[in-house]
Amino acid sequence: MCITVNGDQREVPEGADLSALIALYNLTPDRVAVELNQRLVRAQQYNTPLREGDVVELVTFVGGG
């Protein structure tokens, strides 16, 4: 199925959820903010299934000084 991730079209397997998408991008779940269709998703809801046409924004936290 086709979704949009950070502005780019992406094919993901049917039945994929946000956790699978985070893993696909090799991100650490506790260091990422996820927005699904312009709504912030809490970590406890990363098992939310993705649907055709969803728009996801993944933002990583970077430390430094």
N, CA and C atoms as a LAMMPS dump frame, in Angstrom:
ITEM: TIMESTEP
0
ITEM: NUMBER OF ATOMS
195
ITEM: BOX BOUNDS ff ff ff
-5.0000000000000000e+02 5.0000000000000000e+02
-5.0000000000000000e+02 5.0000000000000000e+02
-5.0000000000000000e+02 5.0000000000000000e+02
ITEM: ATOMS id mol type element x y z
1 1 1 N 0.842 -1.17 0
2 1 2 C 0 0 0
3 1 3 C 0.887 1.234 0
4 2 1 N 0.355 2.324 -0.463
5 2 2 C 1.137 3.545 -0.599
6 2 3 C 0.75 4.557 0.484
7 3 1 N 1.774 5.046 1.205
8 3 2 C 1.578 6.1 2.202
9 3 3 C 2.603 7.2 1.917
10 4 1 N 2.481 8.31 2.601
11 4 2 C 3.448 9.394 2.492
12 4 3 C 4.189 9.508 3.82
13 5 1 N 5.523 9.469 3.756
14 5 2 C 6.346 9.584 4.955
15 5 3 C 7.287 10.769 4.764
16 6 1 N 7.159 11.748 5.63
17 6 2 C 7.973 12.965 5.568
18 6 3 C 7.988 13.565 4.158
19 7 1 N 6.815 13.557 3.521
20 7 2 C 6.667 14.18 2.212
21 7 3 C 6.984 13.297 1.023
22 8 1 N 7.464 12.079 1.253
23 8 2 C 7.822 11.165 0.162
24 8 3 C 6.865 9.981 0.119
25 9 1 N 6.47 9.598 -1.089
26 9 2 C 5.633 8.409 -1.261
27 9 3 C 6.448 7.171 -0.89
28 10 1 N 5.803 6.234 -0.225
29 10 2 C 6.506 5.027 0.228
30 10 3 C 5.554 3.844 0.16
31 11 1 N 6.031 2.738 -0.36
32 11 2 C 5.252 1.496 -0.351
33 11 3 C 5.571 0.737 0.935
34 12 1 N 4.539 0.326 1.636
35 12 2 C 4.708 -0.491 2.841
36 12 3 C 3.783 -1.699 2.719
37 13 1 N 4.117 -2.787 3.385
38 13 2 C 3.284 -3.99 3.3
39 13 3 C 1.898 -3.765 3.917
40 14 1 N 0.904 -4.426 3.36
41 14 2 C -0.429 -4.415 3.966
42 14 3 C -0.312 -4.915 5.404
43 15 1 N -1.033 -4.284 6.311
44 15 2 C -1.017 -4.697 7.708
45 15 3 C 0.095 -4.084 8.529
46 16 1 N 0.963 -3.287 7.905
47 16 2 C 2.048 -2.642 8.654
48 16 3 C 1.453 -1.637 9.64
49 17 1 N 2.14 -1.49 10.77
50 17 2 C 1.712 -0.48 11.737
51 17 3 C 2.834 0.536 11.933
52 18 1 N 2.6 1.51 12.802
53 18 2 C 3.597 2.555 13.025
54 18 3 C 4.902 1.98 13.569
55 19 1 N 4.824 0.971 14.436
56 19 2 C 6.042 0.344 14.963
57 19 3 C 6.894 -0.232 13.842
58 20 1 N 6.256 -0.883 12.88
59 20 2 C 6.986 -1.456 11.746
60 20 3 C 7.632 -0.359 10.912
61 21 1 N 6.939 0.75 10.745
62 21 2 C 7.488 1.87 9.983
63 21 3 C 8.7 2.473 10.692
64 22 1 N 8.602 2.627 12.004
65 22 2 C 9.719 3.152 12.793
66 22 3 C 10.922 2.22 12.655
67 23 1 N 10.696 0.917 12.723
68 23 2 C 11.775 -0.065 12.56
69 23 3 C 12.356 -0.009 11.149
70 24 1 N 11.511 0.179 10.148
71 24 2 C 11.956 0.254 8.764
72 24 3 C 12.963 1.388 8.558
73 25 1 N 12.767 2.469 9.287
74 25 2 C 13.666 3.623 9.204
75 25 3 C 14.818 3.538 10.215
76 26 1 N 14.929 2.4 10.901
77 26 2 C 15.989 2.179 11.902
78 26 3 C 16.009 3.26 12.976
79 27 1 N 14.818 3.652 13.438
80 27 2 C 14.701 4.673 14.473
81 27 3 C 14.412 4.013 15.814
82 28 1 N 14.81 4.689 16.871
83 28 2 C 14.545 4.224 18.228
84 28 3 C 13.195 4.798 18.669
85 29 1 N 12.236 3.946 19.011
86 29 2 C 10.891 4.428 19.33
87 29 3 C 10.827 5.519 20.399
88 30 1 N 11.704 5.468 21.389
89 30 2 C 11.648 6.5 22.438
90 30 3 C 12.385 7.782 22.046
91 31 1 N 12.925 7.838 20.84
92 31 2 C 13.61 9.046 20.362
93 31 3 C 12.993 9.587 19.08
94 32 1 N 11.707 9.292 18.904
95 32 2 C 11.018 9.754 17.699
96 32 3 C 9.626 10.271 18.078
97 33 1 N 9.209 11.327 17.405
98 33 2 C 7.831 11.806 17.516
99 33 3 C 7.132 11.419 16.222
100 34 1 N 5.904 10.927 16.346
101 34 2 C 5.166 10.444 15.182
102 34 3 C 3.857 11.212 15.062
103 35 1 N 3.618 11.69 13.849
104 35 2 C 2.355 12.337 13.529
105 35 3 C 1.696 11.523 12.419
106 36 1 N 0.45 11.165 12.624
107 36 2 C -0.302 10.397 11.642
108 36 3 C -1.508 11.219 11.22
109 37 1 N -1.542 11.597 9.956
110 37 2 C -2.635 12.415 9.425
111 37 3 C -2.866 13.667 10.27
112 38 1 N -1.771 14.35 10.583
113 38 2 C -1.744 15.617 11.318
114 38 3 C -2.178 15.508 12.772
115 39 1 N -2.065 14.285 13.334
116 39 2 C -2.367 14.095 14.751
117 39 3 C -1.187 13.394 15.42
118 40 1 N -0.74 13.936 16.533
119 40 2 C 0.367 13.354 17.28
120 40 3 C -0.045 11.996 17.842
121 41 1 N 0.833 11.02 17.712
122 41 2 C 0.563 9.665 18.195
123 41 3 C 1.501 9.37 19.361
124 42 1 N 0.949 8.952 20.461
125 42 2 C 1.759 8.59 21.634
126 42 3 C 2.395 7.211 21.425
127 43 1 N 3.5 6.975 22.097
128 43 2 C 4.243 5.718 21.947
129 43 3 C 3.37 4.499 22.235
130 44 1 N 2.425 4.609 23.154
131 44 2 C 1.556 3.485 23.492
132 44 3 C 0.639 3.121 22.33
133 45 1 N 0.551 3.998 21.319
134 45 2 C -0.335 3.755 20.188
135 45 3 C 0.431 3.446 18.896
136 46 1 N 1.717 3.104 19.007
137 46 2 C 2.511 2.799 17.818
138 46 3 C 2.06 1.509 17.131
139 47 1 N 1.147 0.77 17.765
140 47 2 C 0.602 -0.425 17.123
141 47 3 C -0.575 -0.078 16.201
142 48 1 N -0.834 1.222 16.003
143 48 2 C -1.892 1.681 15.105
144 48 3 C -1.591 1.235 13.677
145 49 1 N -2.514 0.511 13.043
146 49 2 C -2.265 0.058 11.674
147 49 3 C -2.281 1.222 10.684
148 50 1 N -1.445 1.103 9.659
149 50 2 C -1.409 2.101 8.594
150 50 3 C -2.434 1.738 7.536
151 51 1 N -2.948 2.777 6.87
152 51 2 C -3.936 2.571 5.807
153 51 3 C -3.478 3.285 4.552
154 52 1 N -3.943 2.801 3.428
155 52 2 C -3.652 3.408 2.128
156 52 3 C -3.902 4.922 2.202
157 53 1 N -2.91 5.702 1.765
158 53 2 C -3.053 7.151 1.706
159 53 3 C -2.709 7.895 2.972
160 54 1 N -2.357 7.177 4.049
161 54 2 C -1.98 7.859 5.295
162 54 3 C -0.781 8.766 5.057
163 55 1 N -0.717 9.828 5.865
164 55 2 C 0.405 10.758 5.83
165 55 3 C 1.075 10.705 7.202
166 56 1 N 2.353 10.326 7.205
167 56 2 C 3.108 10.161 8.452
168 56 3 C 4.293 11.118 8.447
169 57 1 N 4.514 11.749 9.583
170 57 2 C 5.713 12.558 9.792
171 57 3 C 6.487 11.916 10.934
172 58 1 N 7.76 11.642 10.697
173 58 2 C 8.652 11.094 11.712
174 58 3 C 9.702 12.146 12.03
175 59 1 N 9.773 12.528 13.296
176 59 2 C 10.737 13.545 13.714
177 59 3 C 11.601 12.935 14.814
178 60 1 N 12.919 12.957 14.606
179 60 2 C 13.826 12.392 15.603
180 60 3 C 14.372 13.478 16.503
181 61 1 N 14.648 13.098 17.743
182 61 2 C 15.238 14.003 18.712
183 61 3 C 16.743 13.894 18.636
184 62 1 N 17.424 15.019 18.55
185 62 2 C 18.869 15.045 18.455
186 62 3 C 19.403 15.881 19.61
187 63 1 N 20.337 15.317 20.337
188 63 2 C 20.958 16.054 21.433
189 63 3 C 22.269 16.673 20.977
190 64 1 N 22.713 17.607 21.719
191 64 2 C 23.984 18.235 21.369
192 64 3 C 24.16 19.528 22.156
193 65 1 N 25.265 20.141 21.901
194 65 2 C 25.487 21.374 22.655
195 65 3 C 26.417 22.3 21.952
